[in-house]
Amino acid sequence: MALLDQLKTDQLAARKASDRLKADVLTTLIGEATQITTEEFKRGVTEVTDEKVVATVAKFAKNTKLTLDNLATERARLVETGGDTSKVDERTKAAETELAILSSYGPKQMTEAELRAAIDDFRAKNPDANVGAIMAHLKTSFGGQYDGKTASALARG
């Protein structure tokens, strides 16, 4: 079953189970994943591939992680000033649930140790490799399975 079909099936099941958060996340994800840009249309792209759906899931997951980081900062600020953190805690819980939903549809993410091992292996085979070459290798070999920011930091180190 194609990933988009799985999303649609799960969205329907979430609606029937009255799981509003999951249904809303999947509805938004399906809407974004099925958008075909003008450039894609000009190139003849008319169908949504699993790769595009995975890329959309990764984009959503990245944005949700940024939201969680911002919420953590806001919570710390509120604690410092003696403010009410209940709304931030509520939103954090929702964002964590959203991230769990998204993670179930994306490829398994490499751990930092696995990423370091892949970079070290590439460096051993290509001792003169620069950061750009390492990142290009990671993209072709492990596209969508690692955090780019972490990979870049490890490649520079």
Steps between C-alpha positions, in 0.01 A plus 500: 500500500634841407578732788239754387234227501610398849467860617148521358400169660641609837332840471162336447559266795599798720184684401286196580677464836447874570875549533487862393870581534613204289226561242595869474873426470440241230256724311755781490778259407297349215409846373861616498636176352252499212581853388673496165688822439496685171863400440421134560200519269713657226741206532210258456460393861137407555518233771610517859788265578589343833821706492299822489277382785806406708655842427177667613494291819862598567417869447206479739710313759775762477249781552345316795845458658558874458164563665601279793829691535313832501248371753782386728654847481165663570435267793841584650422870464163459668649299787766766548241777518251299704244478220239234430648214294180298460428613142862442394494155662177419321642609164824310569305180563308551173824566307662188648198294394514657155870412471427140601231479230733644237790278605294190433482593129857609436810289453685387812734781601868427547641550847793736545728197544378344173545832323851541640585144389376569144704822484812331642462214252472744209803696626702177527425421134540864389762668720496824300120539516370843598175576682310540171610156378405341831157664499442395137589141591262505796219640287537235230554210740276593792264771370229588751644277771709754689489850642686732264613737773656216702657349189655832402644550847648149499637542147679820605638340816 
